[in-house]
Amino acid sequence: MSEIPRVRLSAAEQGFRWLHHITSLLDACAAEHGDRFALQLAAYGTVVVVSHPDDIGAVFAAPDPGFSTSD
């Protein structure tokens, strides 16, 4: 799998847009970076967004997709 591009906005800008304008943020990032990209969100850490069906299938078919949760 190729390198996942990171969005080049400040963490504060990414967080604000994630909370208040998520659809336009995701649309703009997808237009610039394609089917997969990473956002750095202060409250969540790094979030990898995938939209291609093959990538989505790989996430759910993996024996341990590496999801993390916090209590």
Buried (B, 14 or more C-beta within 10 A) or exposed (E): EEEBEBBEBEEEEBBBBBEEEEEEBBEBBBEEBEEBBBBBBEEEEEBEBBEEEEBEEEEEEEEEEEEEEEE
